[in-house]
Amino acid sequence: MPTFPRHQIMSLTAEQSRHELGESYGPDLRLADLLGSELDGLELGYGTAAGDPRLRSAIAERHGVRPEEVVVTVGGMHGIFLLAYLLVDQGEFVTTAPLFPMTQSIFDTVGASVRVVPLGFDDGYQLTAQAVRAQLTPQTRLVSLATPQNPSGVAVPRQVLREIVEAMNEVCPDAWLMVDETYRVASYGEEPIAETAATLGPRVVVAASLSKCHGAAGLRIGWVISTDAALVEKLTTAKFSTVVSASPVCEALAVRVFAQEDEILSHRKNWLEENLLITQDWVAANSEVVEWVRPDGGALCVVRLKAGLDLERFKRAAVELDVRLADGDWFGDDPRVFRLGFGFLPAGELKAALDALREALHTAH
């Protein structure tokens, strides 16, 4: 019987560590930030299968598509699951490693045959169209990529995405390219927000959510965007067949998030930039024991322990100091690599957490 494998990343949903560096998002919004009198008359019935029209319009506006090309899902992973479920019997999937473990779990659970494009720390987790092309076959039906990636925060340049679309048109023209844009709008300071992949072609599907960039993970609101009407209909039917609809309360609050999006993202861009620079300075000051790949976006990055450090001693010291990272092998990466979430804590608490991490590292030196 197909089952969902239990994964260690679930530990992040347990009690937070004193020095929490394992999370991959910024600070949470609070309900009071979103409540307004217009919600008083909200009826607590079923929502629509495709999603609240106001919410679909807000999402569509930000992606340059039409509202009817948006399907609201219960978090971004729900959309990825539905797409994988619909396509699994049609051929092979292509994706990368390392990979967000819940995406990998979805592919495993639906029984997908997966071909992997390996990415690595030494190459800065840079994806090339040539590497993707090498894994394509006429049997390919889904290419699943994320930009920026989780765990590295490294983005896939738009030109590379275009080249991948061109390669798919040649090798597997019936395949879909799914781009997970969960961290797309989490840029730093004055850096521009990357353009969405939603307009790259009719066989390109985009998935994202309000969880990571907007601090609204508790709303469980995500979306899938496709300019193919037949696929939108299949996704809407699949959504209805699994959850009927998203919560109308959560959808109404999500509309409020989008109404305040400029203010929310402006605050977070400055927060992330400050914390990124703190992390950058910390890596430079501790370069004898640790190295990193600077991220392009998101609230996360990867660090790697230098050769000569005792990995198990480091892990024990981190537990004793109550500092938590996300293990690289959760994502299929080298055991000496860890995902460091720098966007969750306020600057002062981040510095304290990094001080504790430094102590753990030097204990293992």
C-alpha angles and dihedrals in degrees: 000000000000112000140177109250117231109242132197091236086077086076087077088070091059125081112317121248120245088248102036111192097144099081121097103208142064130255119314124251116233126231091243088062090065108031118111137165091255088072093061093085096044111134114227097221131115119304124223120281095240094040141261107320091225091054093046089051092051092050093045093050091057093050101042094244136112121269091242088062091063126085116190112220136188094262126327094279090061090060092048090049093051092050093048091047092052094048104036096095093050101067147292130337125220122204142146137263126248091049137169101272096228090058089050089048090054092053091047093047096052089046098244122176101231131197113198133219105205118222125185147193094243091057092046091246089281113168119211129197089230091059091050092046090055089062097045121104133170085262094060112117103164133031109190119197136160128212118216089025127230118252099017104042088221114144129221108233115241091239090057090052089051090051090050090052089051091050091050091050088057101040106026110010093172093057126104126228110215115196117195104211097177092135100031098113095041097098128153126256111305095352111125122250112253118251116256120253091221092100098048094099147316093274094053119102124189126205127187143136146204091254107092110024100034101039093238103116090135091066090064092213121152137147146210121213124201130160089207108097094201093055091047089054092050092048092048091050091047091050092050089049093054108034104358091221143343118264110283088215092056092044091052090050089048089056087055090051091055091047088058096034098116092054093042095050094042091057092045095047089058092044092051094045092053092048093044090055091048089053092045092053091046092053091049091050091050099038092129090069107023142031133187147195110237109235126232095212146347133056096285145068139171128251127190128208113237120244113273096043116117104240097199092046089052092051092050092049092049090054092048091050091046094237118141132199129171110256115241092225088064084072098038093262132130112295090236090060121086133185110236116199107207099168102066102069128061112255095261093049091045090056090050091049092050090049089055090047090052090053090052091049094050090048087062095043 
